[in-house]
Amino acid sequence: EALRYAPEDVSTITKLANLYIIERNARSAIKELERANRLSPKDTDILYQLSVAYAMDRNIIRSVNCIRDILKIDPENKMYQDLLSNYYIERAEEARDRDRFEAALKFLEEGLEISPNNIELLTLIGGIYLDMDEDDKAKNAFDEVIAKNRNNPRSYMSVASYYLDQDMVDEAESYFAQAINLDPENPHIYIDIAGEYCNVDICETAREYYEKAKNKKPGDSEVLIHIVDELLKKNCSK
């Protein structure tokens, strides 16, 4: 009724669209949000709502294009960079699971155009090259991960995880050692490494790292609780 008196009031149009989204009426929401977008093409909130509505309608390509349009307006917005990067990571992992490695790499390269410093994108590229037995290309990708985040133990840990998945234990240990060197008194690094070994059923090594974690802060209840939580989630409790 309000729109009869002010048919181009963007605020009212978007409120109506939000109601349609709440009611899961994607088609009506899209219709209203497209109208709002024509009236206010630089409004990133409208574009995001339109992305959500397209996703509800299972039109993923248009949903992704809305996020791309947002980044054309606000290219440094990390939230939308991460949102789009996660889409490409999910698509790449789906392709990887079907052994479509070239397709997976293409998705990741598209993601890097949006977020060139995304560690997860770069690390997954290295992991896919390992799947393809392209060890040199994998190492180059992993070196780029480290170069972009050299002082963060997590970057070394993520690389080591991919080597463990390929049973390349010596290579994994090399990166784990570098992660430890950055913060050698932090027991949680040892716990996380133990968890990685549990994930690939190398339980004896996992228990050694859990023991190292305990020794860093003997009797520390927070550390012990973290270890117990990890043991309950993993298969290395015996």
N, C-alpha and C positions, 0 to 999 in steps of 0.2 A: 504493500500500500504506500509506503514511503517513497518508493521508486517511481510511483506514478507522478508524484509532485517534483521529484528531483531525479530523473532517469539517468543522469550521468554523475551521480554522487558516488565516488569510488569507495568511500568508507562504508556506505550502506550496501553496495554491491558485494564487497568482500565479507561483510557480516552475514549476508545471505548465503554466500558460498561456503562459509564456515559451518553454517547450519546444515547445508547439504552434505558436507564432509562428515559431520557428526552422525548424520543419518545414513552414511555409507551410500549416498546417492552421487556417485562419481560423475556421471554424465552431466547432471545439472550443475554440479560444482564447477566442472570444466567450462561449461557454457558461460557462467557468470564471471569466472576468473579470466577467461579470454577477453571478455568485454572490459573488465577492469584493467587488464594489461594493455589493451589498445588505448585506453584513456590515460594510463600512467605507465608507459613502457619502461621507465627507469626504476620502478619500485621493486626492489629485490624481495621484499616480503610477499608481494603478490606472485612473483615468479616462483618463490619457494612453495607457496600454497598450491600453485598450479602444478608444480612438480609432484607434490603429494597426491593431488587429485588424479593426475595421469598414472601414477604408480598404482593407485587404487583400482584404476580402470585397466590395469595390466598393459598399459602402453609405455613400456620401459624406455624406449628410444626417445620419445617426447619428454618423458620425465627427466632423463639425463640431459637432454638439450636445454631444458629450463635451467638446470644447474650451470651448464656451460654459459648460458646467457647472463646469469648472475655474475659469473667470474669475468665476463667481458666488461661488466659495469664496475665490479669491485674485485680486481684480479688478485689482491693480496689477502683476501678473506680466507683465513686458515680453516674455518669451520666448513665452508663449502669446498675448499680444496680437498680436505680430508674425506668429506662425503663422497665426492666424485672419485677420489683415489680408491676408497673402499669398494665402490662399484666395479672398478677395473680389476682390483685384486680378486673379488669374488668371481668375476667372469674368467679371469686367468686360472684360478684354482679349479673351476669347473672344467675348463679345457684341459688342464693338466691331468685331472683325474681320468680323462678319457684318452690320455696319451696324445693329445693334440697340442704338441709343444710349440709349434710355430704360431698357432693361433693364440696360445697363452702369451707368448712373447709380444705379439702384436698388441694385445690388450694392455700389457704393462707399458709398452712404449707410448701408447696413447695416454695412459695415466701420467707418465713422466712429463708429457707436454704440459699438463696442468700443474703438477707438483714435482718439479725436477729434483728436489732434495728429500723426497719421501723415502725413508729408510726401508720401510716394509716393501715397497715396490722394488727397490734396488736389490734387496736381499732375495726376494722371490725370483727375480731374474737369474741370480746366481744359482739358486736351487734348481731351476728348470734346466739350466745348462749342465748341472750335475746329472740330472735325469737323462740328458741327451749324450752323456759321456764326453762333453766338451769341457774338460777340466780347466784348460787355460782360460777360456771365456768366463767360466764360473769364477775363477780366481780374480780376474780383472773386475768383474762385477762386485765381488766381495771387497776388493781393495778400495773400490769407490765408496762402498758403504762406510768403511773404516775412515777413509779420508774425510768424509763429510761429518763424522761424529767421533773423532779420535779419542776424546776424553770421556766417553760414555760407555761403561761396561756392557750395557745392553746391546750395543752394536756388535761387539765381539761375541756375545752370547748367542745372538740371532744367527750369525754366520756359523758358529760351532754347531748349532742345532741342525742345520742343513747337512753338514758333513757327517754328523752322527746318523742321520736318516739313511745315508749311503754307506754306512759301516766304515767310514773313513775316520777311525778313532784317533789316529795320530794327528791328523789335521785338526780335528775337533779339539783335542787336548791343547794344541798350540794356541788356539783362540781363547779357550777357557783360561789358560795361563795368563794371557794378556789382560783379560777381564779382571782376574784376581790382582794382578800387579797394580791396577789403577786404584784398588781399594782393598788391600790385603787383610784388613782387620774387620771387614764387614761380613758377619756370619751369613747374611741372607744371600750373598753371592754364591757361597758354597751350597746352600740349600737349593738354590735354583739350578745349579749345575747337577746336583744329585737328582733333581726332578727330571732333567733332560736324560740322564742315564736310565732312570726308571722307565721313561717313555719308550726306550729301545731295548728294554729287558736286560740291561747290563747292571744287575742289581748289586753285585759285589762292589763295583766302583761307586755306585750310588751310596752305599752304606759308608764307604770311606769318606765321601764328601760330607755326609750327615755328621760323621764323627768329628771332622775338621770344624764344622760349624759349631758344634757343642763346645769344642775346645777353645774357640775364640772368645766365648763368653760363658764360662762354666756356671751352671746354676741359674742362668738368666731365663726367667719364665717365659718372656716373649719369644725368645729363640726356640725354647723347647716346644711351645705351643705351635709355632710355625712348622717345626719339624713333624710334630704329630699330625697336624693338618695335612701336610704333604704326604705322609705315609698312608693316611687313610684314603687319600685320593689315588695313590699309585699302587703298584703291585710289588713293591720291594719291602714289605713290612716284616717278612720272616727273616 
